[in-house]
Structures are given as C-alpha cells and as structure tokens.
C-alpha cells in the first residue's frame, strides 16, 4: 500500500510502500518517552521505497538490546517522523500518526507489553467525548 504523510507543520513530507498487516503498537519505555504518550504505533517500510522531502533532526538512541536507532523528527514542530537502524538500514519505521492513511492502518501486534501502562487495556471503559469541550472530568 502506498502511504504518504508529514510532520505536524508540514516541513517534513514523506512517502513509502507499506504492508498494512505489519502495523504494530510498541509499549517500550523508549517509545513512551520519545512520544510523550503511552505507546507508539509504527509500520515498517522498505528503505528503497522511502522518499523524504525536508531534513529532519536526527537523534541516535541506544536500545536495551544495544542496537543504535536513529530517531528522526521535525526541527520546527518536533513531530516524530520515522526511525531506522544507524548502520545498514533495510527498512524505516514510519510513525503511523503522521500518515495521511492512518485510519486504514490497524495494529496487528503489540510489542514490549511488559512495559505497557496498566490502564491501557481499560480505555474502552473510560468516558469518551467526540470533542474536548463536551467532556467534564469527574
């Protein structure tokens, strides 16, 4: 499937080919810190299909395994855009939230579940609202 996307401000744009069955949710503590959220949703794309417009800021994170991963984000708005291996990358991990086709990319796998925040599995029981102003916290 052909996907395209951007950072929040549009300074970084990209496109790639992805396999929609490979979408995953990562609950690792690195993803929690790097997103400022409970988890990250990613889809891998072959590096040969990845086209990038704009120059992201890159940060190298050493994973628990010792692997070095380049984290790329917009220098203007800070949106995470992708990650890849520091040496000899064969694929790029696209941040699903930045893809225009995100509503078509359903996760099929959750990884690092041992690090998941304890409330993640209870979200369906939490009060919900279609807009912010309609919800009053109790």
C-alpha positions as a Markdown table, in Angstrom:
| # | Residue | x | y | z |
|---|---|---|---|---|
| 1 | Unk | 0.0 | 0.0 | 0.0 |
| 2 | Unk | 1.3 | 3.4 | -0.9 |
| 3 | Unk | 1.3 | 5.9 | 2.0 |
| 4 | Unk | 2.3 | 9.5 | 2.5 |
| 5 | Unk | 2.5 | 11.8 | 5.4 |
| 6 | Unk | 4.1 | 14.7 | 7.1 |
| 7 | Unk | 5.1 | 16.2 | 10.4 |
| 8 | Unk | 2.5 | 18.5 | 12.1 |
| 9 | Unk | 3.7 | 21.7 | 10.5 |
| 10 | Unk | 4.4 | 20.2 | 7.0 |
| 11 | Unk | 8.1 | 21.0 | 6.9 |
| 12 | Unk | 8.9 | 17.3 | 6.5 |
| 13 | Unk | 6.9 | 15.2 | 4.0 |
| 14 | Unk | 7.5 | 11.5 | 3.0 |
| 15 | Unk | 6.0 | 8.6 | 1.2 |
| 16 | Unk | 6.7 | 4.8 | 1.1 |
| 17 | Unk | 5.2 | 1.4 | 0.4 |
| 18 | Unk | 4.0 | -0.5 | 3.4 |
| 19 | Unk | 2.4 | -3.8 | 4.2 |
| 20 | Unk | -0.7 | -2.9 | 6.3 |
| 21 | Unk | -0.6 | -6.2 | 8.1 |
| 22 | Unk | 2.7 | -5.2 | 9.7 |
| 23 | Unk | 1.4 | -2.3 | 11.8 |
| 24 | Unk | 2.3 | -2.6 | 15.5 |
| 25 | Unk | 2.0 | -0.9 | 18.8 |
| 26 | Unk | 5.1 | -0.6 | 20.8 |
| 27 | Unk | 4.8 | -0.2 | 24.6 |
| 28 | Unk | 8.5 | 0.1 | 25.4 |
| 29 | Unk | 9.6 | 2.8 | 27.8 |
| 30 | Unk | 11.8 | 4.4 | 25.0 |
| 31 | Unk | 8.7 | 4.8 | 22.8 |
| 32 | Unk | 6.7 | 6.2 | 25.8 |
| 33 | Unk | 9.5 | 8.8 | 26.4 |
| 34 | Unk | 10.1 | 9.6 | 22.7 |
| 35 | Unk | 6.3 | 10.2 | 22.0 |
| 36 | Unk | 5.3 | 11.7 | 25.4 |
| 37 | Unk | 2.5 | 9.2 | 25.3 |
| 38 | Unk | 1.6 | 5.7 | 26.4 |
| 39 | Unk | 2.8 | 3.9 | 23.3 |
| 40 | Unk | 3.9 | 4.4 | 19.7 |
| 41 | Unk | 2.2 | 3.0 | 16.5 |
| 42 | Unk | 4.6 | 2.2 | 13.7 |
| 43 | Unk | 4.6 | 0.5 | 10.3 |
| 44 | Unk | 7.8 | -0.6 | 8.6 |
| 45 | Unk | 8.6 | 0.3 | 5.0 |
| 46 | Unk | 11.5 | -0.9 | 2.8 |
| 47 | Unk | 14.1 | 1.8 | 2.7 |
| 48 | Unk | 14.2 | 1.5 | -1.1 |
| 49 | Unk | 10.5 | 2.7 | -1.2 |
| 50 | Unk | 11.0 | 5.6 | 1.2 |
| 51 | Unk | 11.1 | 9.2 | -0.2 |
| 52 | Unk | 11.8 | 12.1 | 2.1 |
| 53 | Unk | 11.3 | 15.8 | 1.5 |
| 54 | Unk | 12.8 | 18.1 | 4.1 |
| 55 | Unk | 15.6 | 17.5 | 6.5 |
| 56 | Unk | 14.7 | 16.1 | 9.9 |
| 57 | Unk | 16.7 | 16.4 | 13.0 |
| 58 | Unk | 18.2 | 13.0 | 13.9 |
| 59 | Unk | 18.9 | 11.6 | 17.4 |
| 60 | Unk | 20.6 | 8.2 | 18.0 |
| 61 | Unk | 19.1 | 6.2 | 20.8 |
| 62 | Unk | 20.8 | 3.0 | 22.1 |
| 63 | Unk | 18.1 | 0.4 | 22.7 |
| 64 | Unk | 18.1 | -2.1 | 25.6 |
| 65 | Unk | 19.5 | -4.6 | 23.1 |
| 66 | Unk | 22.4 | -2.3 | 22.3 |
| 67 | Unk | 21.2 | -1.6 | 18.8 |
| 68 | Unk | 21.5 | 2.0 | 17.7 |
| 69 | Unk | 18.4 | 3.5 | 16.2 |
| 70 | Unk | 18.2 | 6.9 | 14.5 |
| 71 | Unk | 15.1 | 8.8 | 15.6 |
| 72 | Unk | 14.1 | 11.4 | 13.1 |
| 73 | Unk | 11.8 | 14.3 | 14.0 |
| 74 | Unk | 10.9 | 17.7 | 12.6 |
| 75 | Unk | 13.2 | 20.5 | 13.7 |
| 76 | Unk | 10.4 | 23.0 | 13.5 |
| 77 | Unk | 7.4 | 21.4 | 15.3 |
| 78 | Unk | 9.1 | 18.4 | 16.9 |
| 79 | Unk | 6.9 | 15.7 | 15.4 |
| 80 | Unk | 8.4 | 12.2 | 15.4 |
| 81 | Unk | 8.5 | 11.1 | 11.7 |
| 82 | Unk | 10.5 | 7.8 | 11.5 |
| 83 | Unk | 13.3 | 5.7 | 12.9 |
| 84 | Unk | 15.8 | 3.4 | 11.3 |
| 85 | Unk | 19.0 | 1.4 | 12.1 |
| 86 | Unk | 22.1 | 3.6 | 12.3 |
| 87 | Unk | 24.1 | 1.3 | 10.2 |
| 88 | Unk | 23.0 | -0.5 | 7.0 |
| 89 | Unk | 19.2 | 0.1 | 7.4 |
| 90 | Unk | 17.0 | -2.1 | 5.3 |
| 91 | Unk | 13.7 | -0.6 | 6.5 |
| 92 | Unk | 12.3 | 2.6 | 8.0 |
| 93 | Unk | 9.7 | 2.6 | 10.8 |
| 94 | Unk | 7.1 | 5.2 | 10.0 |
| 95 | Unk | 5.1 | 6.8 | 12.7 |
| 96 | Unk | 1.5 | 6.0 | 11.8 |
| 97 | Unk | 0.2 | 9.2 | 13.4 |
| 98 | Unk | 2.0 | 11.2 | 10.7 |
| 99 | Unk | 0.5 | 9.2 | 7.8 |
| 100 | Unk | -2.5 | 10.5 | 5.8 |
| 101 | Unk | -3.8 | 7.0 | 5.6 |
| 102 | Unk | -3.6 | 6.3 | 9.4 |
| 103 | Unk | -7.3 | 5.3 | 9.6 |
| 104 | Unk | -6.6 | 2.4 | 7.2 |
| 105 | Unk | -3.7 | 1.0 | 9.3 |
| 106 | Unk | -4.9 | -1.1 | 12.1 |
| 107 | Unk | -2.4 | -2.6 | 14.5 |
| 108 | Unk | -2.0 | -6.4 | 14.3 |
| 109 | Unk | 0.6 | -6.8 | 17.0 |
| 110 | Unk | 1.6 | -5.2 | 20.4 |
| 111 | Unk | 5.2 | -5.4 | 21.5 |
| 112 | Unk | 7.0 | -4.7 | 24.8 |
| 113 | Unk | 3.7 | -5.3 | 26.5 |
| 114 | Unk | 5.6 | -5.8 | 29.8 |
| 115 | Unk | 6.1 | -2.0 | 29.8 |
| 116 | Unk | 2.6 | -1.1 | 28.9 |
| 117 | Unk | 0.9 | 1.4 | 31.3 |
| 118 | Unk | -1.6 | -0.5 | 33.5 |
| 119 | Unk | -4.6 | 1.5 | 32.2 |
| 120 | Unk | -4.1 | 0.9 | 28.5 |
| 121 | Unk | -6.3 | -2.2 | 28.4 |
| 122 | Unk | -9.1 | -0.4 | 30.1 |
| 123 | Unk | -9.6 | 2.5 | 27.7 |
| 124 | Unk | -12.8 | 1.2 | 26.3 |
| 125 | Unk | -14.4 | 1.7 | 29.8 |
| 126 | Unk | -13.2 | 5.3 | 30.1 |
| 127 | Unk | -15.7 | 8.1 | 29.5 |
| 128 | Unk | -15.4 | 9.4 | 25.9 |
| 129 | Unk | -16.5 | 12.5 | 24.1 |
| 130 | Unk | -16.4 | 13.4 | 20.4 |
| 131 | Unk | -14.9 | 16.9 | 21.2 |
| 132 | Unk | -12.9 | 18.3 | 24.1 |
| 133 | Unk | -15.4 | 20.9 | 25.3 |
| 134 | Unk | -18.2 | 18.3 | 25.7 |
| 135 | Unk | -16.3 | 16.4 | 28.4 |
| 136 | Unk | -16.0 | 17.3 | 32.0 |
| 137 | Unk | -13.6 | 15.2 | 34.1 |
| 138 | Unk | -15.2 | 13.7 | 37.2 |
